[in-house]
Amino acid sequence: MINNDTPITPELVKEHGLTPDEYKRFCDLIGREPTITELGIVSAMWNEHCSYKSSRLHLKGLPTEAPWVIQGPGENAGIIDIGDGLACAFKMESHNHPSFIEPYQGATTGVGGILRDVFTMGARPIAALNALRFGEPSHPKTRHLISGVVAGVGGYGNSFGVPTVGGQFGFHPCYNGNNLVNAMAVGLVKTDEIFYAAATGVGNPIVYLGSKTGRDGIHGATMASAEFDDKSDEKRPTVQVGDPFAEKLLLEACLELMQSDSVIAIQDMGAAGLTCSAVEMGAKGNLGVELDLDKVPCREEGMTAYEMMLSESQERMLMVLKPEKEKEAEAIFIKWGLDFAIIGKTTEKLRFVVKHHGKVMADLPIKELGDEAPIYDRPHVPTPKQPVITPESISPPVTNRDALIKLIGSPDQCSKRWVWEQYDHLILGNTVQAPGGDSALVRVQDGPKALALTADVTPRYCGADPVEGGKQAVAEAWRNITAVGGTPLAITDNLNFGNPERPHVMGQLVGCLKGIGDACRELSFPVVSGNVSLYNETNGEGILPTPTIGGVGLLDDVMRSASVAFKRENDAVILIGDTAGWLGQSIYLADICGREEGAPPPVDLAVEKCNGDFVRGLIRDGLVDTVHDCSEGGIALAVAEMAIAKGIGMTFSNPPTKLPLHALLFGEDQARYVLSVPAQQAQDILEKAKSAGVPAFWIGMTGGTSLHLPQELPISVNELKQAHESWLPDYMASH
């Protein structure tokens, strides 16, 4: 029990994640020692998770505007115009620390929180994605974490009724003590029915909506802003508990309430719960807020002001309502079986006042709580450049045939069907392309438009060269959307890094942000929302820099789209883009040669744009229906995945360069696509490419039931499929 007269000690300040300097800054701001409730409030508002104090300076360099951007960073979700009076709202956020401590609940509440961010804007969620990273498969905790996280993602999304349509899933020893769970949600809203968080009008009622408040999740945001140690399991009480059925009711009640013209402002109670939502609503609208905690619906007896202000119980919203609409609004929530309570009001004094049992528990300047949060320009050093690894310097330890079989069945490159078959990816009936391709495709209402959705990053690249790795993450998202025929419109990012107080980690963040910014500018692919997750470290061991990029694109006609699978026998297979056989930081070098080193492939953004625009044009003109982005594993893995998808083989011919074959097949050069077209159309495509200044090479023909690599015995597509499909289910079934 934490009462308001608890004395503030240096130990207590440290437990709340504040440095002595930050505590002094807060005392100077309010002109006195704080109460324990006020200390809790400022610890929530000034922690890394809510204040972005280590990253805010550098985030300012990201491009956030474009003619189609309606709402950029700073709201619950970003919003882009997709035409015909409709907009797309989307955002991605992390739930890394909670998911390591309690994988099922950590993942469920990550999904629940991001869905709320989207429908808080007035948008109905239509799709979810995720990016999951785990430690090496041999680590004793990895299987347990995968099982819990995947079940949690599926358990929440399936029950709520939103399709989980895509994502990323990978392994690396750097995540042994700190797995990553990044959740993304996408929704649709009419452009004239968008809702925002800024409160307006003095004396308007502040209403608490949704589920009751309990003691779960207290200090959740503070915990998410700290490193882990051997006692991380003791933080289990800071993990929230989710209820997807309650959230579905909350969604329907909120959208109905919005239609009733009752809502002035709305804010999800996410990180730091009632504290953050109330302060942000008031501060954004230049208004004060007064709360009476006696009115807060609680599910546990004897909760103190401190506990209520910091609880992160799920499925809760805060709204400012039009006073004359109170009864109408209450009736809507009663109908949906949810709590509705007027717990405060807006005031003209710019103060955040919290009362409980008739006593003032907190009285703080509301604007300064956010505006005066520390901003740090932390020392940062660039990552040393690694040497370029030439193709000739790598001696293949195995045949290319054996290398392909091993890579297609490796933990990172194997099929993730075991994961996505636990997700309902078809509910709502608008999923056109399910998980397993370059981008998911989700129809917009009844069509013909569709959204292309993807989540991408290659952490090895980012660790070796943060600037190039940041560029590549954006470029790959742009390519994946392009490969299905979409026009890339905007991104959300989830910036996962280690401890920013270490100069080399801060250098990784600064470098990745520079690369992301450069790529977004060059590709007209602005950042409209995102999340920063720092202190992803355990016992001083940090993760690889992992800036996940969630991309959204638009197709005008879903019937003019492309997919990965070879469609026909006797198609010409064409490679778009030049190949230099880049093996630095490649999966061939890591998994076949046992070497994780070298400079990653450089990204030429002008070439990316030129090649991508050409491929997208072919798809839109109905000339190409089979396209695959060429990324990890190079041409060989791309072609193998295309063959597996429909059981049609392919024979290589006419290698486009004189490179050593292992470099030609497995090099990870950027800005490349593999596509197939009826043979009689191939020459026309090659001529069009030449006219557009795009490198294009006829590299083989589809047909048969085997993949014929140059100078190798054929591999049956069934053998490739068996290797591809079996590793993950076998691993999860083993003990």
N, C-alpha and C positions, 0 to 999 in steps of 0.2 A: 504494500500500500504506500503510495507516494503522496503525501499531503502537501498543501501549498506552503506550509511553514517549515518545510525541510530546509536546513541550512545548506548554503552553496559552498562546497569545498573544492579545492583544485582537482581532487580525484573525481568529483562529480562532473566538473567541467570537462575533464578528459574523457570520461565515459560517454559524454554527449557529443564527442567528436570535434570539440572546439579547441583550438590552440589557445594558450594564454593571451597572445596578442588579439585574437578574435574575440575572446571574452572581454578584454579591456575595451575593445572597439564597441562592443555591444553596451557595456556599462556606460561608456562616454555618450553613446547615442541616446540612452534613456535617462541619463543623469543620476543613476542610483544603482544599487544591487538589484538584480531581477528576483522575482519569485521563481520557484521550481517550475511552475507552469510556463512562465515566460522563458526560462532557460530551455525547456522542452520545445517551445515554439521556435525559438531562434536556431536551435540545433537542427530542426527540421528544415527551416527556410535557408540556412546557410551551409548545409552539407553539400557535398559535390553533386549528389544525385539531383538536387532541386535548383541549386544556384549556378551550376556550371562555372564555378569560380576559377578552375584551371584551364578551361577551354574557351571561355566566352570571347577573349581577345582574338583568338585565332579563327573562331567560327565566323567572325565578321567578314572574312575574306571569301566566303562561299557565295556564288551567284544564286539569288533567290527569286529573281523576277523574270517574267516573260509575258507576252500578251495573253497567254492562256492561264496564267497563274492568278487565281482569285484570292487565295490566302497562303502566305508563306509561313516560315517558322514563327513561333510565338503563341500559337493557339493550340487547342487540343489535337488538331490534325491539320495537315496541309490540304488545299483544295485547288483542283484545276478544272477549267471549263472544257467539256468534251462535246459541246454543241447541242442543238435542239433543246435548249433550256435546261440541260442536265450538267451536273458537275460530279467529279470523283473526289472523295475525301479519303486520305490514306496516311498511315504513319506506322513506324516500326519502333519497338522499345525492347529493352533487355529485361530479363528476370534471371540473371546469371547466378547471383549469390543465393537467392532463395531456392533455386532449383538444384544447387549442389547440396544444400542442407536437407531439403525435403523435396525430392525430385517431382513427385506427382503433384503436390499442392503448389510448388513453385512454378511448374509449367502451366497448370490450369489457371492460376491467378495472373500469369503473364498474358495468356490469351484473353482472359476476361477483361483485364485492364485496357488492352489495346482495342478491343471491341467497343468498350465504353468511350474511349477517346474519339472514335469515329461517329458513334450515334449521338454523342454530345453535340456534335456539329449539326444535327438534324438529318444525318445520312443513315440510310438503312444498310447494314453490312451485307455484302454480297460474296466476299471471299476472304480467306485467311491464308497466310504463308508463314513459314518459319525458317530460321537458319540455326542449326544445332551443331555444336562442336564438342567432342569428347576426347578424353585421354587415349593413350594407346590401348588397343584391345586386350593386351595382356595384364593391364593394371587391374588389381582386385576389385576396384569400385566401378569400373567402366560399364560392365553389363548391367549392374543394378541401376546406375544412372540412366542409361538408355531406356531400360524397361519402364522406369517411373516417368521419365520425361515424355516419351512417346505416348504412353497411356494417358498422361495428363493433358497433352495437346489434343489428342483424339477425344478424350472424355469430355472436355469442355466444349470444343467446337462442334462435335457431333450432337451433344445434348442441346446446345444453344440453337443449332440449326443453321450453321454457316459452313459452306464447303471449304476444306483445307486443300488448296489446289497446287501448291508448289513450295519449293524451298531448297535448302542446302543441308548436307549432312556429312561430316567428316571427322577424322581422327588425327591426333598428334600428341606426342608426349607432353607438350607445353600446357595442355588442358587437363593433365592428370589431377591436379588439385583445384581446378576452377573451370568447370564446363561452361559453355555458352548456350543460352536459350534466348534467341531473338525472335519476337513475335510481330507479325505485320498484319494489319487489317485494312480492307478496302471497302468503301461504301459508295452509294449513289444518293444524290440529293438534288432537288430542283434549285437552280441558281438563285431564285428569289425566295427560298425557304431555308437559308443557312442561318444557324444560330451561333452566337459568340459568347465569350465569357465575361465581357466587361459589364458591370452593373451600372444602371442609370436610375436617376430619380431618388430624392431623399425621402426616407420614411417608408420605403417599399418593403414588403415582407420577404425575409429570407427563409426558404423552405427546405427542409431535409426530406429526401425521398429515398425509398428503396428498403434495404434490409436494416436490421437493428445493429447497433454498435456493440462490439465486444472487445475483449482484450487481445485479440489476435493481431499480429502485425505491428505492435508497438515497437518503435525504433527500426522499422523495416527500411526506411530511406537512409537512416544513419548507418545501418548494417551494410547497405548496398554501397556505401561510400568508404568502406574500410577493407583492408587486407584480411585474408584468412590466416589462421594458424591451426595448431593441433586441436584447439578447443572449438572449432567451428560448429560441431554438432550441438554445442550448448546453446547456439543461437536459434535453435528450432522454433522457440516461441515467437520469434520475429517474422516467421513466415505466415502469410495470410492463408485463409481457407476459402475456397471458391464454391459457388453454387450456381451452375449454369442455368438451372431452371428459374431461379430467382432473377438472374440477369435477363433472360428472355422476357419475363414479365415486365422488368424495368424498361427494356427496349420498347415494348409495345405501349406501355403507359406513357413514356416520355414522348414518343412520336405522336401519340394521340393528344397529349397535352400541348405539344407544339402546334398542332393543327387547330387547337381551340383559341389561338391568339392570346394565351395567358402568360407566356414566358417573355421576360425581359432579358435575362441572362441565365446561362447554365454552365456548370463546371462539374466535371467528374471528380469524385473523391478518390484520388489515386495515391501516389506517394505522399506521405505525411498527412493523409486523410483530411479531416475537417480543417486543420491549420492551413494547409497550402491552398485548398479550394476557396476558403473564405477570404484569405488575404489577397489572392490573385484576383478574385471577382471585384473586390473593393478597390484595390490599387489600380487595376486597368481602367476602372470607371471614375477615378479620382473621387472616391467616396469612402467614408468610414464604414465600419461594420461593428454592430453590437450583437453578441450572442448570449443567449440564456441557456446554459447547459442543462438546466432542470427539465427543459422541453425535449432534449435529445432522446429518441427511443433507444433504450439499452437492453441487451439480452442477458447482462450479468448485473448482479446487485452490487451496490456500494462502489461504483466506478468513480474515480476522482476526476477533477478537471484535467489534470495532467494526462490521465489515461484516455479520456474522451478526445482530447485534442490531438493525440498522437496515434490513436488506433487507426490501423489500415484495414479494418473490416471491409469486405468486398461488397459489390453490387449497391453502391450508394451514390447519390447525386445531391448537389446543392443548386438551388435555383433562386433567382429573384423574380417574383411574380407581380403582375398587375394587381393592385389591392382589390379591385372590384371583381376579380376572377378567382378569388380564394376558394369559394364554395364549389365552383365548377371544377376547379383543379383537384380539390380534395375528393370529390365524387369519382373522378377518373381513377385516382390511385386506390381508393377503397374498392372500386370495381375489380381492379387487378390484384387485390389482396396484398397491397404493399403499404408500408408505413408512410404517412404524410404528416409532417409536423412543422409548424411555424416556430423556428428557434431563434429568430432575431430580426433585425431590420437594418436598412442602410441609413447612414447618418451624414450630416454635412461636415462634422469634425473628422479630420483625417486620422482617426484613431481606430485601433483594433482592440475592442473591449470585450472581455470574456467574463461572464458572471456565473456563479454556481452557489446555490443555497443563499441567495441574496447578497453574496460577497463578491467583490471584484477580484478575480484570480489573475487577470492579465490586463494591462492597459499600455499599449505600445503604438508608436507611430506607424501607420499601415504602409505608407509609400516607402519609407526608409527600410522596412523589413526586407523588401526586395531590392530596392534601388541601392541601398548601402551595403549589400552583401559584398564581401571581399571579392576583388578580382585580382588574380595573380598572373604576373608575367614570369612564369617559372623558368629557371635556367634550362636551356636545352642545347644539346649537341647533335649535329647530324650523324646519321649512321654511316660508318666508313663504307666506301664503295668496294664491292667485291670484284675480283678479276673476271673478265669475259672468258668463258670456257669454249674453246673452238671444237667443232665437231670431230676434227681429226685427233684431238687429244684424248678422246674417250674410246677405249677398246671394248667392244661389246663382250660382256662375260657369258652371254647366252645367245642363241639364235634369235632373230627378230620374231620368228614364229612363237618360240617359247616365251619371249618377253611380252608379246601381246596377250597370250593366254594368262600369264601371271598378272599383268596389269588389269585386264578386264575383270578379273576375279579378286582384285586386291581390296582391302577394307575401304579405301577412299573411292575407288572407281567402280566397285561392284554395284549391282542394282539395289536401290533402296525401296524396292517394292514391299519388303517386310514392314517398313515404316509406313508408307503412305496407304497401304491397304487397311491400316487401322484407322485411317481418317475417312470420314464420309466426304468424298470429293465431288459427289454428284447431286447432293441435296440442293434444292431450289431449281434444279433442272436447266441451268444455263452454262454448265461447264462444257466447253467445246473441246479443249485439249486438257487432259488430266495430267497429273504429275508424271515425270519421266522424259519430257521433251525439253526444248530450250526455254520456252516460256509457257506458262499456263494461258489458256484463252477462255475468257468468261464473257458470254453474250451480255450486252447491255439491254435489259428488259427483253423485248421480243425481237431484238435485232433491227437491222442487219449489222449494227455496230458491235464491236467486241473490245474488251480490254485485254492487253497482253501484260502479264505480271511475272516478275522474276526476282530472285534474291541471289546476289553474287559477291564473292571475294575470294582471293587466293592468298591466304596468310603468309605462305613461304615467300611469295614475291614481296609482300609488304615488309617482312622482316629483313630481307636482303637489301631492299631499296625502297623506303617508304614512299618517295615521290612517284616512282614508276609503278609501284604496287597500288597506290591510290588511283592513279590514272587507269591502270588495267582493270580495277574493280568496276569503275564506272563504264569503261569501254566494253567490258564483257556483258554487263547488264544491257547496255545499248545494243550490242550484237545479238543477244538472246531475244530481245524484243523484235529487232529487225528480222531475225531468222524465221519468225512466224508471219511476217508481213506487217508488223506494227510500226507506227511512227512513235519513237520514244519521246515522251512529253516531260516527265519530271521524276525525281527520285526522293526517297526518304533514306536516311542513313542511320546506322547503329554503330557508333564508334567504340569498339571494345579494345581497351588498352590496359597496361599494367599500372604501376604506381607513378603518377605524374611528378612526384617529388624526386624521382631519379632522372637526371638530365638526359640520359639516353632514351628513356621511355617518352619523356616530353618531346624529345627530338623526333621520335617515331610519329607521335600525334601531329606535330607541326608539319612534318614531311608528307604524311598521308593526306592531310587537309589541303596542302598545296597541290598535290597531284589530283585530288578529287575536284578542287576548284578549277584547275586548268582544264580538266576533261569536261566538266559540266559546261564551262564557257564555250569551248570549241565545238561541242556537240549539241548546243542549245538544249540542255538537259538539266534544268535548275533544281536546286534542293529546296523542297517546300516544307519539310518536317524532319524530325530525327531525334536522336537520343545519344547521350554520351555516357558510357559505362567505364569508369576508371577503377583503379585498385583491384584489377583482376589478377591477384597474386596470392600465393599461399607459401608461407615460410620463406618469403623473399624471392620465390620463383615466379616470374611473370609469364603471361601468355604471349604468343606472337601477336603483333598488331593485327587486329581483325576488324577493319572498317566495312561491315556488311552494307551493301548497296541494294535497296529495294527499288526496283524500277517499274514504272507504269507507262504503257504505251497504248495507242488507239488504232484499231482497224476500222475503216469505213464500211467494209463489207466482209463479214466473217467467212463468206464463201470463197473469197480470194485470200486464202491463207496457205501457209506451208507447214509441214510437219517433218519429223526426223526420218520416218520409215521409208526405205526404198519401196516404191509403189508398183514397179513393173520390171519384167525381164527385158534385157537388151536396151536399157537406158544408158546413155553416156553419163559418166561421172566426171564432173567438172570441179576443179579447185579454183576458188577465187582468192587472190592474194599471193604475195611472194613468200618463198620459203628459203630461209638461210640456215635452217637446222639448229635452232637455238635450244641448247640443252641445259643451260644454267638454271638451277632451281626447278628443273622439270621433274615430273614423277618418274620418268625413265631413269634419270640420274639418282633419284632418291630410292626408288623401290627395286630397281634392277642392279644399279651399281653401288647402292649403299652410301651415297654421298649427297648430303644436302648442302650445296654450296654454289658459289658462282653468282654472277649478276643475272637478274631475271630478264626476260625478254623486254626490249624497249617498246614503247607504245608511240607510234606516230599518229597523232590525232587527226591530221589532215587526211592521211591514208585511210584510217578507220572510217571517216565520214564519207569519203569518195566510194570506197568499196561497199560500205553498208547501204548507201543511198542507191547504188546500182542494183544490189540484190533485192532490196525492197521494191524497186521499180519493176523488176522481173515478176515478182510475186503478184503485185497489184495489177499488172497487165495480163495476168493469167497464164504466163509463159512457164512458170516454175511452181511445182507443188511439193517438192522435196528439198529441204535445206537443213543443214546442221552447222551450228557454230563450231569452229575448230579451236579447241582450247587445251585443257590438260590432256596429255597423252598424244597430242598432235593428230596428224592425218589418220594414222592407223587406228587409234581409238575411236575417232569420229566415224570412220567407215564401218568399223566393227559394230558400233551401236546402231547405225543405220541398217545394217544387215540383220542384226538380231531382232529389230523391231517388227519385221514382217517375215523373217525366214528366207529372204532372198540374198543370194551370194553376190560376189563381185570379184572381178579379176583386174589387178593392176597392170597398166601398160604405160609407156611413154613417161617415165619419171621426169618432172619438170626441171630438175637440175642435176648436176653431176655430183651431188653431195654423197658422202657415205650413206648407205641405205638406212642405218639406224637413226641417223640425224634427219634424213628426209622423212622417215615414217613417224618418229616420236618427238621431233623438235616442236617447241611450243611458240612459234612465231605468231604474232598477233594479226588482227585485221583479216582473218581468213574464214572462208565458208566452204563447205562441200555441198554441192547440189547435184541432182540427177534430172535429166530430161530425155525424152525420146530421142534416139540417135539422130533421126533426120532433122531435128531442131538444133543440134549441138553447134553446128557451124554458124548458124545465125546468132546464137548466144555469144559465141567467141568473137564474132564480128562486132556485135553491140558493145562488148567489153572493151575491145580495142578502140572503138570510137570514143568511149567514155574515159579512156586512159586507165582502165582497170586491168591488172594482170589476171589472166584466166588461162587454165591449162586443162586439156582433156587427159585425165589420168587413168581411165579404165572404163569397164562396162559391167553392168549388173547382169546376173543370171546364175542359174544353178543353185546348189545348196552349200557351196563352200566359199571361203575367202582365200584368194590366191595372192599372197604377198610376192613382191619381186624376188626371184631366186630362192624361193622357199617352197617346201611341200605345202599343199593346201590344208586349210583348217576347216572342218565342217562347221557350219553356222550353229548346228546343235551343240557341238563341243564348246563353242564360244558362249552360247546361251547358258549352258549348264554351269560353266565357270562363273559367268556374270551373275546368275540368279541364286547360286547356292551359298555363297560365303556368309552373308548376313543371317539368314535363317538358321544355318548350321551353327554359327557362333552363338546366337541367342538361345539355341536349344541345348548347348553344351553347359557343363557345370564345372 
